[in-house]
Amino acid sequence: MPTVTSIKPQKNQKRVNIYLDDKFGFGLDLENFVKLGLKVGQELTEKQIEEIVKKAEFQKVYDKILRFGSLRPRSEKEYLTWLRKYKVHESLYKELFNRLKRLEFLDDKKFTVWWIGQRLQFKSKSKKELVQELRIKGIDKEIIDAVLAESKIDEVAMAKKLLKKRKYMWEKLSDFESRKKMSEFLLRKGFNWEVIREVIKGIDADSFDV
């Protein structure tokens, strides 16, 4: 059975970290620590550990993760990363996720819709960049493909918006050089050649309007 090998106060002095077999086991508030009477050398069964964590930690973690989720929509991977960052015991994951889902805080499709909307409105992203960002957020390819298909993104319009924002970068260049630089810029941003050709073809060489 796991044995309590050390008990160390946290920086805020209101909680302690319990180490089992010389590895971090779980955090505990002082009130519950006193109630439970945990001591170095005490052996705990896995069931006891699970019950201690559930009773002492669940509500505290739940309140914190709700605050985290209320700042903006989050993907399941973001919640998982948060739980690991704050060393939340794995026995709490399932119930936390269940509650987040019931409150509609955890829904990867809704998150994907929100993310794409925000990135298109404020960043004029290409589909390729959106896919890359969402994959980093842990979103399944099937969800991404479905939401992108429903979104009907006009990549030509997105590319034009990007060029307008940065027209100062090439408006003093020759026509050939400016078109070359704009094409390279859009390529780096993830737009395909078909979109780039259509955008560059419609540029007014004199005014650089797109």
C-alpha positions as CSV (number, residue, x, y, z in Angstrom):
1,M,0.0,0.0,0.0
2,P,1.2,3.6,-0.6
3,T,2.8,5.1,2.4
4,V,2.9,8.8,3.5
5,T,6.6,9.7,3.3
6,S,6.4,13.5,3.8
7,I,4.0,16.3,4.4
8,K,5.1,19.8,3.2
9,P,3.3,23.1,3.6
10,Q,2.4,25.0,0.4
11,K,3.6,28.6,-0.2
12,N,0.2,30.0,0.9
13,Q,0.5,28.2,4.3
14,K,-3.2,27.2,4.0
15,R,-2.6,23.9,2.4
16,V,-0.2,21.0,2.5
17,N,1.2,18.6,-0.1
18,I,1.0,14.9,0.8
19,Y,3.8,12.7,-0.7
20,L,3.2,9.0,-1.1
21,D,6.3,6.8,-1.6
22,D,8.4,9.9,-2.1
23,K,6.1,11.1,-5.0
24,F,3.5,13.9,-4.9
25,G,0.2,12.4,-4.1
26,F,-2.3,15.2,-3.5
27,G,-2.9,18.6,-2.0
28,L,-5.0,19.1,1.1
29,D,-6.5,22.1,2.9
30,L,-5.4,22.4,6.6
31,E,-8.9,21.8,8.0
32,N,-9.3,18.5,6.3
33,F,-5.6,17.6,7.0
34,V,-6.3,18.0,10.8
35,K,-9.6,16.1,10.6
36,L,-8.0,13.2,8.8
37,G,-5.0,13.1,11.1
38,L,-2.6,12.0,8.4
39,K,0.9,11.3,9.5
40,V,4.3,10.3,8.0
41,G,4.6,6.5,7.9
42,Q,0.8,6.0,7.6
43,E,-0.2,3.5,5.0
44,L,-3.2,4.3,2.8
45,T,-5.2,2.0,0.5
46,E,-6.0,3.2,-3.0
47,K,-9.6,3.4,-2.0
48,Q,-8.7,5.6,1.1
49,I,-6.7,7.9,-1.1
50,E,-9.5,8.2,-3.6
51,E,-12.0,9.0,-0.9
52,I,-9.7,11.6,0.8
53,V,-9.1,13.4,-2.5
54,K,-12.8,13.3,-3.5
55,K,-14.0,14.7,-0.2
56,A,-11.3,17.3,0.4
57,E,-10.4,18.4,-3.1
58,F,-13.4,18.1,-5.4
59,Q,-15.3,21.3,-4.6
60,K,-12.1,23.4,-4.5
61,V,-10.9,22.1,-7.9
62,Y,-14.4,22.4,-9.3
63,D,-14.7,26.0,-8.3
64,K,-11.3,26.8,-9.8
65,I,-11.9,25.0,-13.1
66,L,-15.3,26.8,-13.5
67,R,-13.5,30.1,-13.2
68,F,-10.9,28.9,-15.8
69,G,-13.7,27.9,-18.1
70,S,-15.7,31.1,-17.7
71,L,-12.9,33.3,-19.1
72,R,-13.5,31.9,-22.6
73,P,-14.6,28.6,-24.2
74,R,-12.0,25.8,-23.6
75,S,-11.2,22.5,-25.4
76,E,-11.1,19.2,-23.5
77,K,-7.3,19.2,-24.0
78,E,-7.0,22.7,-22.4
79,Y,-9.0,21.5,-19.3
80,L,-6.8,18.4,-19.2
81,T,-3.6,20.5,-19.4
82,W,-5.0,22.7,-16.6
83,L,-5.7,19.7,-14.4
84,R,-2.2,18.3,-14.9
85,K,-0.6,21.7,-14.3
86,Y,-2.2,22.0,-10.9
87,K,-1.5,18.4,-10.1
88,V,-5.2,17.4,-9.6
89,H,-5.6,13.8,-8.8
90,E,-6.8,11.7,-11.7
91,S,-9.6,10.2,-9.7
92,L,-11.4,13.5,-10.0
93,Y,-11.2,13.9,-13.8
94,K,-14.2,11.9,-14.8
95,E,-16.7,13.6,-12.5
96,L,-15.2,17.1,-13.3
97,F,-15.6,16.5,-17.0
98,N,-19.1,15.2,-16.5
99,R,-20.2,18.3,-14.7
100,L,-18.5,20.6,-17.2
101,K,-20.4,18.8,-20.0
102,R,-23.7,19.2,-18.2
103,L,-23.1,22.9,-17.9
104,E,-22.0,23.0,-21.6
105,F,-18.6,24.3,-20.6
106,L,-17.0,21.3,-22.3
107,D,-18.0,20.7,-25.9
108,D,-15.3,20.5,-28.5
109,K,-17.6,21.3,-31.4
110,K,-18.9,24.5,-29.8
111,F,-15.3,25.4,-28.9
112,T,-14.3,24.9,-32.6
113,V,-17.2,27.1,-33.8
114,W,-16.2,29.8,-31.4
115,W,-12.5,29.6,-32.2
116,I,-13.0,29.8,-35.9
117,G,-15.3,32.7,-35.6
118,Q,-12.9,34.6,-33.4
119,R,-9.9,33.9,-35.6
120,L,-11.7,35.0,-38.8
121,Q,-13.0,38.1,-37.2
122,F,-9.8,39.4,-35.7
123,K,-7.0,37.6,-37.5
124,S,-8.2,36.7,-41.0
125,K,-6.8,33.2,-40.8
126,S,-6.5,30.7,-43.6
127,K,-8.1,27.3,-43.3
128,K,-4.7,25.7,-43.0
129,E,-3.7,27.9,-40.1
130,L,-7.1,27.3,-38.4
131,V,-6.6,23.5,-38.7
132,Q,-3.1,23.7,-37.3
133,E,-4.3,25.8,-34.3
134,L,-7.3,23.6,-33.5
135,R,-5.2,20.4,-33.7
136,I,-2.8,22.0,-31.2
137,K,-5.9,22.5,-29.0
138,G,-6.6,18.8,-29.2
139,I,-9.6,19.0,-31.5
140,D,-10.3,15.8,-33.6
141,K,-9.9,16.2,-37.3
142,E,-13.5,15.0,-37.9
143,I,-14.9,17.9,-35.8
144,I,-12.6,20.4,-37.5
145,D,-13.6,19.3,-41.0
146,A,-17.3,19.3,-40.1
147,V,-17.2,22.8,-38.6
148,L,-15.1,24.2,-41.5
149,A,-17.6,22.8,-44.0
150,E,-20.5,24.5,-42.2
151,S,-18.6,27.8,-41.8
152,K,-18.2,28.4,-45.6
153,I,-15.1,30.4,-45.2
154,D,-14.2,32.9,-48.0
155,E,-10.4,32.5,-48.1
156,V,-10.1,35.0,-50.9
157,A,-11.8,37.7,-48.7
158,M,-9.5,36.7,-45.8
159,A,-6.4,37.0,-47.9
160,K,-7.5,40.4,-49.2
161,K,-8.0,41.7,-45.7
162,L,-4.5,40.6,-44.7
163,L,-3.0,42.3,-47.7
164,K,-4.9,45.5,-47.0
165,K,-3.6,45.6,-43.5
166,R,0.0,45.3,-44.7
167,K,-0.1,47.2,-47.9
168,Y,2.7,49.6,-46.6
169,M,5.1,46.7,-46.9
170,W,5.0,46.5,-50.7
171,E,3.3,49.7,-52.1
172,K,6.6,51.3,-52.9
173,L,8.0,48.2,-54.7
174,S,7.8,47.5,-58.4
175,D,4.7,45.8,-59.7
176,F,6.5,42.5,-60.2
177,E,8.3,42.6,-56.8
178,S,5.2,43.6,-54.9
179,R,3.2,40.8,-56.3
180,K,6.0,38.4,-55.6
181,K,6.2,39.6,-51.9
182,M,2.5,39.4,-51.5
183,S,2.3,35.9,-52.9
184,E,5.1,34.7,-50.5
185,F,3.4,36.4,-47.6
186,L,0.1,34.7,-48.3
187,L,1.8,31.4,-48.8
188,R,3.4,31.6,-45.4
189,K,0.0,32.3,-44.0
190,G,-1.3,29.0,-45.2
191,F,-3.3,30.1,-48.3
192,N,-3.1,27.7,-51.3
193,W,-1.9,28.8,-54.8
194,E,-5.4,28.9,-56.2
195,V,-6.5,31.5,-53.7
196,I,-3.3,33.4,-54.0
197,R,-3.6,33.6,-57.8
198,E,-7.1,34.9,-57.6
199,V,-6.2,37.6,-55.1
200,I,-3.1,38.7,-56.9
201,K,-4.9,38.8,-60.2
202,G,-7.4,41.2,-58.9
203,I,-4.9,43.7,-57.5
204,D,-4.8,47.3,-58.9
205,A,-1.1,47.8,-59.5
206,D,-1.4,51.6,-59.2
207,S,-3.4,51.9,-56.0
208,F,-2.6,48.4,-54.5
209,D,-6.3,48.0,-53.8
210,V,-7.4,44.4,-53.5
